[in-house]
Amino acid sequence: MNILLNIFSLNLFSALFSALMLTATLTLPVTSFAFTFDPNVPAAVQTQMTQDLAFIKSIQGNSQSDLHKQIFGAVNGDSYDHFFNSRVTAVGLNGCGDAHAVACVMPFFNPSKMWLTNNYIKFSHPQVARMMVVFHESRHTEVRNGNWAHATCPSPFLGTDNKPIRSIWTGAELADQPACDETPMGSYGSSMIMLKNISKYCTNCSDKVKLDAGIYADDQFKRIIDEKAIQDIMSDLYHG
């Protein structure tokens, strides 16, 4: 009898434990993505990217600029999640033809595939800056918009301090490089609009995240070289 009671108690405990575990599992936030990773993408890179996208998906905002609304919709994680997952179907590993590259899209291979390099986890940049790069590249998947090809930066390409404008990622000079945009809607324009909106309107971001977003947005704004595009962004984000 004691043996039977012990077995019954053990089974009851197991059932209760399983029920509790199921309840706990159901209450945890679930983050899923539509894209797949190639098998050769290192686990550390996969983990970092999924963590970064989960962070972006958690963002909440109380407003948005007009340009942001046109490109992404509202400043919130659902908008960003939809934007990314409706464009990127796969993520692979590639050198992207540049030792300093972080990510790229190669439309002639697969227009909806993004390639990361190991620099994604090697460069010391804040999380929101990595997301700037990822959303920049996701814009390049848009075949219907000619993949938003870049414009060539002017030469000389000088800042307000009369010094050469350099990449915030690598320090390389940008003059004469295909690293500028002539529209707010391109990869540089859209990603800086995203970050500037996060810096202004995110309600659950830390002060550090909002500061980082503003710094990197202002830096990328330097790459917009068309006067009308500059004025459109100024009116949208910097006036008022």
N, C-alpha and C positions, 0 to 999 in steps of 0.2 A: 504493500500500500504506500509506504514512504517513498519507494522508488517511483511509483506511478505519480504521486503528488509532485515529486521533484521534477519529473519529466514534464508534467502539466505546467508547473510554475516556470520552468525554463522556456517552454513553448510560448506561454503567455507573455513572458518578458521579451522574448524575441519579437513577437508580433507587435507589442507596444513600442519597442525600440524602432522597428521598421517603420511604423506609422509616424513616429516622431521625426525620424530622418526624412521621410517623404514630405511631411509638412514643412520642415525646415528648408528642404530643397525647393519646394514650390514657392516659398516666400523670398528666395534669393533673386536678385535682379538677373535676368538672362540677356546676354548680349550675343547676337548672331550677325554674321555678315554674309552677303550674297557671293562674295568672291572666294576663290580657292588659292591656296599657296602651292607653288611647285614643290616637289619633294626636296629639291636642293637648296631651298631657302633655309638658312640656319635657324635653329629653334630660337636663338636669342633675338634675331631680327623679327621673326614671326611674333614672338611675345611682345616685343616693344611696339610693333605696329598695332597689334590688337589692343594693347593697353592705351595707346594714343587715340585710337578711334573710339574706344569706349569712353575716354575722357571727353572727346568732342561730342559724343552722343549724349553726354550728361548735361551739356550746357543749357542754361535757361536765360532768356533775355526779356526785357520789358519794352523793347522797341526795335526798330531797324531803320536804316537809311533807304532811300528810294532805289538806289543802285543795288543794294543788297537784296531788297525785295524782288527786283527783276531777275537777279541771278540765282539766289538761294531760297528766297521766301523769308520767313521770320528768323530771328536769331534764336535758334533752339536746336537741340540735338537731333530731333526728328527730321528737320529740314536738311541738316548736313548729312545725316545718315542716308536719306533718300537720294540726295545729290550724288554722293560717292557710289553707293551701291547700284544706282541706275546707270552708271558709266563704267565702272571697273568690275570685270568678271574674273580676273586672275592676277596674281602677283608672282613674279619670278625673280631670279637673281641674275644680274648682269653687270658688267663693268661700265656700261653706258658710254664707252668710248672716251672716258675722261677719268683720270685718277682722282679728281676732286668731286666727281658727280655723286649725288645722293640718290637720285631716282630719275627715271625717264620713261617716255612712251615711244614706241617704235611702230608707227601706224602701218608701215609696209609689212611688218611681221604679223601683228595683231593689234588693231586699233583700240581694243577694249582691255588690253593687258598692260599693267604697270610693272616696271622693273625697278627693283631696289638694288643698291650696292651695299657692301658692308659698312660704308661710311654712314649709313643711316643710324648706326649705334656707336660709331667711333667719334664723330664730331661732337664737341661739347656745346650743344645748343638746347635751349629750353623746349619743353614738350610742344608748346603752341607753335614754335618755329618749325618743328618737324612736320606738324600738320599743315603749315603753310606750304611746304614743299609737296606734300602728298596731294593736297587739293589743287595746287598749281598743275601738277601732272595729270590729275583727273580731268582737268579742262582740256588737255591735249588729246583726249580720246574722242572728242566731238568731230567726227568726220564731216557732218553736215555743215560745220563752220570752218572747214579747211584745217581742222585740228589747232586752230588759233595760232598760226605760225608767228614767230617773233619778228620784230623789226631789228635792224642793225643799229646799235648805239652809235651816236655821232663821235667824231674824232676832231678835236679833243672833246672829252666828256668830263666836264668839271662840275663840282658842287658849288654851293654858295660861298664856300671858303676858298674857291679857286684851286682846289686840289682834285686830282683824278678821282672819279667815283669808282669804288671798288666793291666787289662782292662781299656781303656781310658774312658769307659762308667760308670763302677761301682766301679773301684778300686780293684776288686777282683784279687787275684793271679791266673795266668793261668797255672801254673805247674800241670801236670797230668790231665788237662782238655781237652775235645774234642773241642779245640778252636784254632787249627792251621791247616795249609795246607801244602801239599808237592808238589804243582803245582801252577804255575802262573794263571792257568785257573779256579781254584776253586772259591768259594765265597769270601774268603778273598783276594786272588790274583786279581781277576777280579775287585772287588770294589776299591781296592787300586790303580790299574792301571787306572781306570776311574778317580779317584780324582787327581792322580798325573798328568794326562794329562790335566785336567781342570786347575790345578795350573800353568802348563807350556804353554798351548796353547789357553786358552779361551781369546777371543778378546773383549767380552762385559761384562766380570765379573769385579766387583770392586776389588781393591787390597785386601780388607778384605776377600772376597770370595776365591780368589786365595791363600791367606795365610792360611785360614782355610783348604782348600782342601789339601794343601801341608802338613800341620801338621798332619791331620788325615790319609793321605796316608802313611806318614813315620811311623806313629804308627802301622798301620795295617801290614806294611812290616815286622815288628818284628815277626809276626805270621807265616811267611813262613820259614819252618825249613829244607827243603831239599836243599842241597848245590847247585845242578844244577839249581833248580828253583830260588834260590837267585841270582846266577850269570846271569841267563837269564833276570831277572828283572833289575839287576844292569846295564847290557849292554843296555837294552831297554830304561831305564829312568834316570839313574844317571851318565852315562858316556857321556860327550859331551853335 
